[in-house]
Amino acid sequence: MIDFRSDTVTRPSLKMRNAMSQAEVGDDVYGDDPTVNELEQWSAVRHGFDAALFCSSGTQANLLALMAHCERGDEYLCGQQAHNYKFEGGGAAVLGSIQPQPIENEKDGTICLKKLEQAIKPDDSHFARTKLVSIENTINGKVLPLKYLARLRTFVNKHQLSLHLDGARVYNAATALNVDITEIAQYFDTMSVCLSKGLGAPIGSLLLGSTEVIAKARRWRKVLGGGMRQAGILCAAAKIALTENVEQLKVDHENAQHLANQLNSISGFEVNLAQVTTNMVFVKVDESIDIHAIATKLKDQDIIISPSTYMRLVTHLDLSKADINNFISALKVALNK
Ligand SMILES: *Cc1c(COP(=O)(O)O)cnc(C)c1O
């Protein structure tokens, strides 16, 4: 299977499966699972936070962060394109009674500080209470500059707001910037990290933050049905993802470059190379091409894409350069009928 839909399709390695089968476990709701405890303690230190919480998914980790920072009737400022506004089922409003205040993202994925400032509500009973800014990095494959993060930290300090990072792919950002993960993490009160995307763990995300915020999040996780028992089985794989699969992201990014260049050599396909800095390639497909029919043909050869006229292709550890070349050859054949 050559699957370009997402880096979520990565499968756990044999080493992960072995570690899972050998993991020492206990009941994590009682705080008894040594493998969970070890992962949470190690992750907190590794990312420069006081505490960490292992969560079932990125959606859950983000929701817990919102619910830990905001009470009923509070609001968070976020990008119009933010995953935790647009793609998480309205969870903050549905389950947290928290109002999102989305603001149009700039072309580079940042949110303009002036626009953020204008969106902060006055202390007046007409308004929701603005408590939090939430941003995403990478956002649609784009890396936010460290300088922007520093300015944003100064901004939230000035306005006494908290700052959350949806860092589903924050390791891709650190890899692209060639910095340690803490160089990014240092600016945030909380950060979520997906372990089940490019890092290759089967299940799970981390939420990182202060002892107090993580204690609140742990309580909400139980309320939301996310208190897991022998979760050490999952954390054993997660530890390998964080210690052994980070290096691989560099290869994924090189493969995305290669894929982008190859696509640009085919007429009717256009990739803006300047925007290919991590593991995502967005390709404009000419209207004259029936990309849905092409996708069906590719599927017969076990090649999976999400067909669209503005199509996202994602590279990951289960996709090699040879797979990309096979895809390009098959695509050329399919285009010639
Ligand atoms: C995938 C993703 C999430 C959610 O992760 P799930 O584990 O799929 O719930 C959150 N934010 C961003 C930016 C993502 O890409």
The ligand as a Gaussian input file, in Angstrom:
#p B3LYP/6-31G(d) Opt

LIG

0 1
 C       -4.330000      15.379000      13.498000
 C       -4.415000      16.679000      14.159000
 C       -5.090000      16.836000      15.364000
 C       -5.941000      15.755000      15.989000
 O       -5.347000      14.550000      16.175000
 P       -6.219000      13.203000      16.244000
 O       -5.278000      12.293000      16.928000
 O       -6.509000      12.837000      14.831000
 O       -7.435000      13.486000      17.037000
 C       -5.058000      18.076000      15.963000
 N       -4.428000      19.110000      15.404000
 C       -3.781000      19.009000      14.240000
 C       -3.082000      20.193000      13.673000
 C       -3.758000      17.796000      13.565000
 O       -3.132000      17.696000      12.405000

